Amino acid sequence: MTTFVDRVELHVAAGSGGHGCASVHREKFKPLGGPDGGNGGRGGDVILVVDQSVTTLLDYHHSPHRKATAGKPGEGGNRSGKDGEDLVLPVPDGTVVLDKQGNVLADLVGEGTTFIAAQGGRGGLGNAALASARRKAPGFALLGVPGDLRDVVLELKTVADVALVGYPSAGKSSLISVLSAAKPKIADYPFTTLVPNLGVVTAGATVYTIADVPGLIPGASQGKGLGLEFLRHVERCSVLVHVLDTATLESDRDPVSDLDIIEAELREYGAGLENRPKIIVLNKIDVPDGQDLAEMVRPDLEERGYRVFEVSAVAHKGLKELSFALAELVGTARAAKPKEEATRIVIRPKAVDDSGFTVVREDAEGEPLFRVRGEKPERWVRQTDFNNDEAVGYLADRLSRLGVEDKLMKAGARSGDGVAIGPEENAVVFDWEPTMMAGAEMLGRRGEDHRMDEPRPAAQRRRDKQAERDEADQEYDDFKPF
């Protein structure tokens, strides 16, 4: 049964925003008390957060589909819908989040580090929030925005200071068991270690972590054995320790050739592993032949510039010197790392000529088609109830105020040409008429109910006129529904 998983594909779905409510306040002797439809609630996010108590991605291997809750719709009486609850998914320290193409989205290191894997949709405005001096009684509300649907890949890269690498049965598990309190599985057959083991070592004032990586063999960087599956766990380590078997029973192997093969695999894998500080450990010197072979190859290894330690995990020989040497290298690596700077807020204002959308001509089967792409127009389309003529007219006015009509005319669009708003797989297509601003006239004065009119003084009429002119420039983002 699988107990350790370090790579999974996760399918996450954020909650959709709740729909706004179109409602009119009514009470005795006052049947038209004005719009009182509440806003829809925000959809819940899907959030990845580092939890030190989690060491594997096993839960997501068994249950790869995760979904946050949706926001509730608004109600009459100016009652806003309840926000959806965020779905918090704990992941191990050192988890890398990638998209399906392999691009890194986030590198989660450190307790409490978070990443929003899928953003919840915003709730739609109710007709109370859409009311203004010009639009006194909107007969429509905005729909909630669907939450993000996303497929991400989670890869676990062990966070450790030191990594033990070497052939299967070289004694890495035995070494980590005597240097730390870790209790890995130890046996006299290859590939005993099937998952990375972590241990904590104290050497003087220095405390560092050490990882026992499953054995490598020739071709590991190309997928042979278990090497490729676990080489990623070496990437974060500051120091590499080559554990060489001086008592191997295989006639075609010796410590020097083993070192050359493992070094070649590290270079082939990349990620800068060939340039990490390295120490050579000649293990199993408690065996007479092992001691003789260690003394024979040590001068050759030292000529290559390596620091060499002869140890025996079984007899506990040479361990103290090794642990302090590793502590020295770890301390040097930590000091060389740049200090983490305080969190900064980076403000990137949009260019003054950035309209926020694009218009591209994409003729289909000889028929002209103009595609409009942009965050605002695509969101506005998703929030429009196309069964409500008043809502459609409101959308037409918003697009015209944004400048969509002007860009379509500049792009060569003519009356009757097809216009698509949104991506190809999920677009709204309609036949364009150049007078979209006339949507108000075609549908009447939207949202006005003359039964609610009362005699107004001249000063009030002037203020209302000014409000009507200002309302033409208002954007959805000016409202604060949450």
Residue, then its C-alpha position, 0 to 999 in steps of 0.5 A: m500500500t502506498t504510504f508516501v507520495d511526493r507528486v500529485e495532480l490536483h484538480v481544484a474548483a473555487g466557489s462561485g459568487g452568489h447572484g444579486c437579488a432584484s427586489v422592491h421594498r413593499e409595505k402597507f400604504k407604500p407599495l413602491g418603497g424602492p429597490d432593496g435587493g441584496n448583493g450575492g456572497r463571495g465564493g470561497d478560495v482554495i488555499l494551499v498552506v504549509d503545515q509542518s505536521v504534513t509530510t506527504l501528499l498522500d491525501y491528494h493522491h487518493s482524493p485529487h478533486r477539491k472544491a470550495t463552497a459557493g456564495k449565497p445569493g442576495e435577498g430582499g430587505n437589503r440582505s446580502g448573501k453569505d460568503g462561501e467558506d475558503l477551502v484550506l489544504p495543508v501541504p508539506d514544507g517544500t511543496v512546489v506548485l506547477d501548472k500543467q505545462g510545468n511552469v512554477l506557480a509557487d514554491l512553498v517553504g516555511e510554516g504558514t506559507t500560503f498560495i491561492a490555487a483557485q480564486g473564488g468568484r465575486g458576488g453579483l450586485g443587487n438592484a439596491a447597489l445598482a440604483s442611482a439618481r438616474r436609475k431609481a428602480p433597476g429591475f435587474a441584478l448582476l449574476g455571480v462570477p463563477g469560481d476558478l477551475r484549475d489543474v495544478v501539479l504538486e511536487l514535494k522537494t525535501v527541505a534539508d541541509v544535508a543529503l546522503v547520496g550513493y548506491p543502494s546498500a551503501g549504508k546511508s540509512s545506517l548512517i542517518s540512524v546513528l547521526s540522528a534519532a531517525k529510525p529508517k528501515i535497514a536491511d541487507y538488500p538493495f532499495t531497502t529505502l523507498v522514501p526519503n528519511l529525515g533526521v535532525v543532527t546536533a553538533g555543538a551549537t549547530v542544529y541541522t537536518i539530514a536526508d537519506v535519499p533512496g539509492l541511485i544507480p547508473g541511468a538514475s537521471q533518465g528514470k532508471g531505478l528510483g533515482l529520478e523519482f527522488l533526485r528532486h529531494v536533493e535540490r534544496c540541500s546545501v551540502l551533499v555527502h557521497v556515501l561510498d561502500t568499501a565492503t561491496l561484494e560486487s566485483d565490478r564496483d569500487p568506491v572511486s567508480d561509484l563516485d564517478i557514476i553518481e557525480a555523472e548522474l548529478r550533472e545529468y540531472g542538473a539543478g546545480l547539484e554538481n556545484r554543491p559542497k561535497i564530502i566523501v564518506l568511506n563507510k563500513i571500515d569495520v570490515p577488514d577488507g573495507q578498511d584496507l580499501a578505504e586506505m587505498v582509495r583515500p589519497d586518490l580522492e583527496e587529490r581530487g579536492y574532496r574532504v574524506f572521512e572513514v566511518s563505520a555506522v555499525a561500530h560508531k567510528g568517525l561519526k563525531e568528526l563527520s558531524f562537526a565537519l557537516a555543521e561547519l559546511v552548513g553554517t557557511a552555506r547559511a551565512a552565504k544565503p541572502k537575508e530575507e527582506a521584509t514583505r514589500i507592497v509593489i504597486r504597478p499602475k496601469a499605463v494611461d493608454d491601457s484600455g484594459f481590453t483588446v479587439v482582434r479580427e478573427d474571420a471565420e468561414g469567410e464571415p467577419l468576426f471580432r473578438v473582444r478580450g479583457e478582464k472587465p468585458e468578460r466579467w460583465v458578460r458572465q454577470t449579465d442575465f440575458n433573459n432580462d432586456e434591461a440587464v442586456g441594455y445595461l451591459a451595452d451601456r457599460l461596454s460603450r462607456l468602456g470604449v469597446e464600440d470605438k475600438l470595434m469601429k477602428a478595427g473595421a467592424r460594420s453593422g451586422d458583423g459578428v462580435a465575440i466577447g471572451p475566449e473561443e471555448n466560452a464566448v458570447v457571440f452577437d451581431w453588432e450594431p454601431t449604436m450600442m449606446a442607444g440601448a437605453e433608447m431602444l429599451g426605454r429609460r431603464g430603471e426609472d419608475h415615474r410612479m416614484d417621482e415627486p415634485r422637486p425644487a430647482a436646486q434638487r433638479r440641478r443636482d439630479k441632472q449633474a448626478e445623471r452626467d456623473e453616472a455615465d462614468q461610473e464603473y462596476d469597481d466603484f461599488k463596494p459590495f463586500 
